[in-house]
Amino acid sequence: MDAATCKAEFPLFFPQIDDNLAAWRAKGGISFQDLDEAARTCDPRWGMARIVIRDGQLFLRQVREGDESRISALLHLIHTAVTTDPSSTLQAGNATGIELVLSEADRDASPNDAVWAISKRVDEPKSKGTWLLPDFGFAGWPETGIASFDEFLHLAQLQDQLAPWAHKGDKILWRGLANGYPPRVDLLDRTDPRKVAGAEAWADVKQTSFHDVGAEFHPLIPMHEHCRHRYLVQTEGNSYSGRGKFLWSCRSVTVAHPMQWTQHFHPALNANPTSRAQNFIELPGPLFNGLEETTRQLQNTAGIPIQQDLQTTQGVAGALGVNPPQRIADNAVESLRRRYLTPAATACYLRAALVAYAQVLKTDTWPREENAPAWDNGGSGIVPHGGPGGGVAPGGGRGKDLVKVGVKGDIEYGVWRISGSPNWPPQ
């Protein structure tokens, strides 16, 4: 999709981008020194990358992969967005290159506002201007047993045929690790049959773990099989929870506590019980207060046709407002699975955010590269180090001692991949 089509198809993405643009213009823009500081202050416990986009290509200046494949996944998303741009370059924002620093951290990636992050606090002042990336799970999350998000969307759609609404599980479902996080601990307490009489009639909530063992841990449920249940629970943890996009892709009603973190697609979430476009339920809180009452009402109204409002069938809408469960579930499919969570939406968002970001780069603060004239436009603006053709040397390649063979400079993303995706620069 071109930029105009993206804006028409996914208008809810753009207010946050406009807010960031205004914030950074008010702060005077982003300098080369800002990015130096951003890279230096990224939390060392998490992976990070510093990248350059030039001539429709992605170049890597610095890569530090964390304990998982998150940075590789984030770079894949950016590469896909850049190389599928109908204009072939992000010229609408800046014809002379873009440089940015990104972090995979769940939260508090850096004290520097210029770092691109995967989530931010709901109450964060707009003046901070945090640029949000789609989280790594939009590419793939192999550490949790989830393949590509594209494949998950296919499997989620398949569940519509394998487990239509009438045959879905009728208890609210959650699997995960509490890990001391207050929302998850509260959820387990409120659904424990040993503590709450009758909880087994409405809740199927159990702890799982990828590593821990013990009587309190139960078998994992593949993420797409969550879609075989009518009601699902979204819980935050260390910050946002990466499960959200998967749950909201099911033809199910997802119930969340009051969320404290937001991601790039959250403007498309609608918890307004008086809106016929509602696509999930957000409890008033604190935490999961009201979960039992809401779940029992979901169970009691599960058979009400999509076309009918609860107020007209019950007289009192209660916790659900006007929308029967099937309408909320269908809205999630139409607005999220088929629209704002699609690969097309992810690419559109990223391109638009990058174009806006490019407009606040103070390119006159970038040092002039010795090889700059070898690039187009006389090498004006931001160019990769050591190029064109940087990051390689005879005798290099996968598994080789890249320092010994004298590899220097920024490496093009595709070459980095076929070289084994090493941390960069070689050390």
N, C-alpha and C positions, 0 to 999 in steps of 0.2 A: 504494500500500500504506500502511496505517496503521502506527504505530510498533510495535505488537505483532507484526504480520505481518512487518515488516522484520526484527525481532530473531529471529523464528523461521526466516526464510528465509536470513538472512546472519549467523549467530551469530559467525563468525570476525572480523567487523569490530569487535566491541564491547569486547574486552579492552583494545585500545589506547586507545579512548575513555575507558574507566574509569580507565586509568593516568593519562591527562592530567587527568581530573577530580580524582583524588587528589593529583596533583602540584601543581595550582594551589590546591587547598584548603590544602595544607601551606604554600604560599607566601603565603597570605592573600588570594588572588584577584587580579583584574585591574582596575586603576583607569583612569580617564580619562587621567590623567597617563602611565600605561604606554602607552596607545595613541598619545598625542602623541609620546612618545619613539620608539615603534615606527615611526610614519610618518616621523619626522625622520631616523631612522638606517637606513632601507631603502637598500640598495646602489643608488646612482644609475645604475649601468650597466644596471640591469634595470627593467622596468616594475613598478608597484605600484598598489594601490588601497586606499582607505579607504571602507567602506560601512556603511550602516545598514539593518537589516531591521525593519520596523514594519508591523503590520496585514497581514501576508502579502504585503508589497511590498518590493522592493529599491530603495534610494536610494543614490546615489553622492555622496560628500562630496569625494573626491579620486581622480583617475585620471591615471596617467602611463603611457601605452602605450609599450612598448619598441620595439625594431627590428622585431619580428614582431607577430603578432596574439594573443599569449599572454594578455594581460590581458583582452581582449575575450572570448576563449574561456572563461577562468575565471569571468568575470562571468556568461556565458551559463549555465554549469553551475549556479552558485548560484541564479540567477534561476529556472531550470527546477525545481530542487529545492524552492525556496520556494513557487512558484506551483502546483506539483502536490501539495503537502502536503494530504492529505485534510481536515485540520482548518482549512485556509486560512490559519492563522497558526502560528507555532512556539510555541504557547501552553504546551505541556507543559514548556518550560524557563523561559520568561520572557514574561509577557504584556505587558511594557512596553518592548520594543525590544531590539535587539542591535546592537552596533557592533564592527567588527573591521578589522584591517589585513592585507592579503595581498600576497605578492610572487610574481613569476613566476621568480625566480632559480633556477638549477640547484642552487645550494648557497650556504650562508653568506649568507642574505638580509639578516640584520640581527643585531647583537649582542643585540637585545631578544628575549626568549623568547616574547613575546606575538604575534609575527608568524606568520601562517599561511603554511606553505611547501608545496612539492610533493614534497619528499623530505627525509630525514634519515639520518644515519649509523646503521648497524645497531647499533653499540656505544654510541650516545648514551645517557646515563643517563636513566632514566625520570623522574627528578626535574626534568629540564628542561621536560618537558611540551609539546613541539612539536606544534602542531595541524597535521595534514596535509590538504591539498586533493587531490582527484583532479587529475592533471596536465591541462594544456590540451588535449592530444590526445584526451581523452575527448569533447571537443566537435568539434574539427576541427584539422587541421594543414596548411593550404593551402601553406605555404612549402615543405613536403616533397612536395607533389603528392598529399596524402591528404585526401580530403573528410571528411565527418562520420564519427565512429566508428560510428554506426548503419549507415551505408552500407557501411563496411568489414566489419562483422559479417555483413551480408547477402552480400557478395562472398566472404568467407571460407567461409561455409556453402556457397555455390555451388561452390567448389572441391572439396568432398566428392564432388559428382557428376561434375565435369569431370575430376578427377584423383584417383580412389580410390586407396587405399593401394598396390595392386599396380602402379599406373602412375605413382606419384610418383618424383621423382628420388632416387637412392640415395646421393648424396654429401652431406656436410654443407655447408650453404650459409650464406654471410655476404656482405653487401655493406655498405660503409660507408667512412668516412674515419678513418684512424688518428689523424691530428692529434697525434701524439706521446703519446697516452694509453697507459700501459703495457699494459693488457689487450689493446688492439687491435694494438699493435706486436708483442706476444708471439704473438697469434693469427696474424698474417701471417707471422712467422718460422717458426712450427711447421707451416704449411701450404704453404710456398713450395716447389714442385718443384725449384727450383734449389738449395735447401738441404736438403731432406728427400726422400730417394729414395722414389719410389712415392706421393708425396702426391697426385698427380693421380688416383689410384684411389679415394680416399676423401674428398677435400676440394675444394670449389668456393668458394674464398675470394678475393675481389677487392676492390680499393678503388674507391669511387665518390665523386663530389663534385657538389654542386649548382652550384659556381662554378669550381673549378679545372679546368684542362685539362692534358693530357700523356699520355704513353704508359702511365703507371702507373694511369690512371683508366679504368674500364670503364663500359659502359652501366648505367643504373639498372634495377632490377627493381621493378615496382609492388609495393607491400606485400602486396596480397592474393595475388599470384602466388608469394610465398614459400610459401604454403600448398600449392603443387604439389610440395613437396619433403618427404621424410620427416624429415630432420634439419636443425635450424636452430641458429644460434649467437646467444646473447644476450651482448653486451659492454657493460660500463659505459664511460663516457667522462669528461666533466668531473665528473659525479657519476653519478646513475642514468641509464639510457638509456630514452628515450621509446618505443623500438621494442618493448620487452618486451611490453606489453599486446597488440600486434598479433601477435607471434610466438606468444604463449600462447593466442591465439584460433584458431590453426590446428590441424588434426588431424595434428599433427607432434610429434616429440620435440625439445624445445628444450634445448640444453646450454649451461650458463653456467659461468664461473669463480666462485670464491667471491665473492659479492656483498658490497660494502661499504656499499651504500645501500638504503634501503627506502622503499616507497610505501604508500599507504593500503590497497591490495589485497594486499600481499605476505603477510599472514597466511594467505591462501588458497593460497599456493604450498606444495607438498609435494615435497621432494627426498629423502625417506626411502626408501632402496632396499629396505627390509624391509616397507614399507607398501604394500598393494595399492591405495591411493589416490594413489600417487605420480603427479605430473603434470608433472614436468620433472627434469632431471639437473643437479646442481651438483657440479662436479669438486672434489676435495679440495685442489687447488692445489699449489704456488703458481701463480697465473694459470691458464694452460691446460695445465698439466702433466697428462698422461694423456689428452689429447683424441684422439690417434690410436688408442690402444688401445680407448677407449670407442666411437669411431665404427666401428671394424672389428667390434667385438662387436655393435653395433647392426645393421650390415650382415649379419652372420652369423646373426642371430636374427630378422631382419625377417619371416620367414614363419611363425614360431611363433604358433599361435592365441592369442587373447586369454585364453582360459579356462585355459591351461596356465602354470604357473610355470616359470621358467628352471631352477630347481634340479631339477625333476622331469624336464626334457628333456635337460639337459646334465650334471647331476651337480655342476657348479660354476657358480655364478651370475656370478662375476667382477664387473666394474664396475657391472653393472646390477641387482644384487640379485635379487629374485624376479620382476621384472616384464619381460615381453617388450615390445619397442618399441610394438607396436600398442596394448597396454593403457595405456602411459604417454600415448600420443597421444589415445586415447579419453578418458582421465581429464581431460586438458587441456580437451577440448571440454565434457565434462559439468560439471566443477567451475568452469571459468573462462569460456569463451565463453558457455555457457548459464546461468551463475549469477553469479559474483562480478565479471565484467566487463560485465554487461548495464547498459543505462541505468537499469533499475529499481534495481539494486544501487548504482549511483553516487548516485542521488537518495536512497536510503535511508541510505547512509553519511553523506552531507552533512547531511541533516536531523538525524540522531542526533548528529553531531559538534557542530552548531550548538546543539542543545538542551542538550548537556552544557556547552558553552562558556558559554552564557547563565547557567548556574548559578553560575559563578565570577566574573561581572562585578560589581564593586562599584558598583552603579548610584547609590548616594548620593554618589559622587565626581563625577558628571556635572553640569556647570553647568545651571542652570534656563534653558530657552529662553523668550524673551519671548512667543513664540507658542504655548507648550506647551499652554495650556488648549484650544486649537482641536482638539487630538487627542483620541482616545478616552481613557477612564479619567482625564480631567482633565489629560492630558498628563504623567502621572507616568512616571518612568524616562527612557529614551533616545528622543528624537524627532529627525527630520531638521531641519537648519537651514533657516530661511526658508520653512517650509511651514505648513500644507498648500498644495500648489501651487507649491513653490519651483522654482528652476532654469529658469524661463521668463519671458518678457516680450514685450509686443507688439513686432513687428518682428524677433523672433528666428527661429530655425530653422536648417536646414542651410545652411552657407556664409556665414552672416551674422556681423557683428561683434557678438558677444554682450556684450562689455564695453561697447561704445558704446550698446547698447539697454538696458543696466542689469540684465542677468541676474545673479541672486544666489541663493545657497542650494544645498541638495542637490537633485539632479535624479533623478526616478524613472527607473529603468532603461529602460523602453520609450520614454520621451520622449527620453532620451539617444541611443538607437539611431536614432530617426527624425530626430534633429538632426545626424546624421553621426558619432556616437561620438567627440566631441572630447575632448582632454585637459581635465580639470576640476580646479578651477574655471577659467573662461575667463580668459585673460591677454592 
